[in-house]
């Protein structure tokens, strides 16, 4: 199976950031014949602090994502946090993503499945790969034709994550498309004084380890200047470094 790539900024910050990332993804897609999806969130409803930046919201955010598709021809992925968002989001994007914390929320899974779009379920930080059988079944029994699973690490004490790469072959039992979230897996949740920290230097190694365990896709949050990003900066890959990481995975 040809590897799939999901990449983009954590949250929609501005049209300028979306353009910078999207234009680079198009360049890489053409150069390496990649199967790639553009990702950005219209609302980060699970930020650590009430004062943290969340994004432009549903209506404006979907318009900005639609503009990316129109201008660059990229397929789109974004996450939803409430079942009421599913129908509107399904009109715009190709893949509806279920956040890890919400992967057991039945109403959310059912609503996403009923859109007829691909549903990408991120494995919760408190679940095993085996546990993901049941979210997949909820989606399929609700009409979803294509369901993906994404590994993003497990809670390891306070403010830390660890990746058990055995989860990848475990989840391949339930769906042929298992994606490694190479950037969220290096997060340090809540470890940066009211916001999430991270160690982006480990992102390339996470990707290569996932490849060794049979991952069929890779997820990278990326930004032109992650140290100034409004969400998830410490774990995001610098846009200028994305090509090198992708090259290492397709050789």
N, C-alpha and C positions, 0 to 999 in steps of 0.2 A: 504494500500500500504506500502510495506516494505521501511523504510527510506533509502535514498541514501546518501553517503558521498563522498565529493570531498576534497582532502587534498594534500598539497605539498608546497614546497618553492615558494615564489613569482616569482623568476626568476632563470634560470639555472645559478648557480654560478660556480659549479665544479662537477665533477663526484663523489667526496667524499661526498658532501652534498646530492646529489641525492641518493646515496647508503644508507646513514644514514636514510633518511626519508623513502625511499622505503622499506627498511628492517623492519622498525617499522610498516609501514602500512600493510605489509604482516602478521606480527605477530598479529596485531589487527584484521585483516580480518579473520584469522583462529580461533582466540580465541572467537570472538563474531559473527562469520558468517555474516560479513558485506558485503554490496554491495558498493564497494569503487572504486574510480577513482583517479589516480595519476595526479596531476596538477603541471606544471611549465611552465614558459614563455620563449620562445627562444629570444624574443625581447620585451622590454618594451618601446614602442614608445611614451608613454604619460608621461614620467618622467617630473618632475617640471623643472629641470635644464638641459642645454645642456651637462654639465659635469657629470651628473649622469650615473651610470652603467646601460646598457641596456640589456646585455646578449650576448651570443655567435653568434647570428644571425640565419637565417633560416636553412642553410645547416648543420652546425655543431650542432645546437640545435636539429633539427629533428633526427640526428644520435644519440645524447645522449638520447633522449626520446625513440628511438627505442631500445637502449641498455637496458633501464630500463624494457621495456616490455619483452625483451628476457631473461633477468636475473631473473626477479621477477614475471613475468606473470600478472602484473597489467594492467588494462585498463587505457587509457591515455586521458587527456583533456589538450588542450592549446588554447590560444587566437590568433586571427589574426587581423591585423589592416588594411590590404589592400586586395582588392578582388583578386589580382594577387597571393596571398599566399595560397588561399583556396585549389586549386587542390593538390599542393604538400603536404600540411599539412593533407589533407584528406586521403592521401595514408598511413599515419603513425598513426594517432590518431583515437580514437573512437568518440570523441566529439569535435566539433569546437565551441569555445566560442567567442561571440561578446562583446567587451568591452562596458561598460555603455555609455561612451561618444559617441559611434558610433552606438548605437542601432537603429537609424533611417536611417542609410546609406543604401539605397536600393541596390546598386550594391554589397556591402559587404554581405548583407543578402542573396541575390539571389545566389551569388557565393558559399557561405557556404551551402545553401540548395541543390545546384546541385551536391555536392560531394556525396550525399546519406547518409552522416553521421548524427548523432544527432547534432542539433544546440542548444546551450545554450545561450540565450540572457540575458544579464544583464540589468536590468532596469536603465535607466539614472537617475542621481541625480536631474534632472529637470522635470521628468515625474511622473504621477500617475500610479497606478496599472491598471486602466481602459485604459490608453493610450497604454498599451502593447498589446492590441488586434491587432493593426495594424502591428507591426513588426512580430507577429506570423503569421498573414495572408499573409504577403509578403513571408515568408519562405514556408508556406504550398502551396501557389499558385505557387511556384517555384520548387516544388517537394519534399520538406522535409517531411519525414514520422513522425519523432519524434522531437518535439520542446520543450525545457525546458525554464522556466523563472527564473531569480534570482533577489531577492531583496537585495539591498546594501545601502539603506538609501537615504535621500534627502538633498539637500543643505539647511542649516539653518543659514542664514547670511554668514559672511565671515569665512573661515577656520574651518567650523564645519558642521557636518551632524547630522540628527535626523532620526530615523526610525519610520514610520507610519505603524504599523503592520497590519492595515486594508488592506494594499496593497496585503498581502498574499492571503486572501480569494478572493479579487478582481481578482487577476491573475489566481487563480484556476478556474475561469470561462472560461479561454482561453486554459488552458493546465492542465492536472492532475499532472504534475511534477513542483512544485514551490520550489525553493531552497533558503535558507537563507544564505547569505554571512556574516558569523558571524564576520569575521576579517576586511573586508573592511568597514563594517558599523560602526566601531569604529575609523576610520581614522579622522585626523584633517588635511584636504587638505592644503598643502602649508604652514603649521603652524610651521615648524621647520627650518626656515631660508634657504629657497631654496630647501626644501624637505618636504615630508609629515610626519606629526606626527601621534600620535594615543594613544589609551588607552586600551591596551590589557586586563587589569583587568576586563573589562566589557564583554569580549567575551562569557564566560559561561552564563551570564544572557541573552545576545542577543539570544543565541541558545535556551534556555528554553522558552523565550517569543515567539519565532518563532514557537516552538512546540505547544504552547498553541493556536496559531492562525492557526494551520493546515498545517505548512510547511511539505513537503514530502521529503526534502533533506537539507543537511547542508554542507557549504563550509568553510573550514579552511585553511588559509595559515599558515604553520608551519615550524619551522627551529630549528636545534639543538642549536643554539646560536643567537636568533633574535637580540640581542643588537649589534651584529657584522655583521648582514645580510647586503647585498649590496642594498636591496630594500625593503621597507615596514616593516622594523624591528620593529618600535614602535607598530604596530597593529598586528604583527604575534604572534601566540600562540607558546609557548615553546613546543618542541616535547615531552618532558617528561610529559607535562600536557594534551596532547591530549587524552590519554586513559580515564582519569577521566571525561572529558567533554563528550566524546562519551557514556560512561556508563550512565551518567545522562539522556541521550536522548533515550536510548533503554530499560530502565526499565519499 
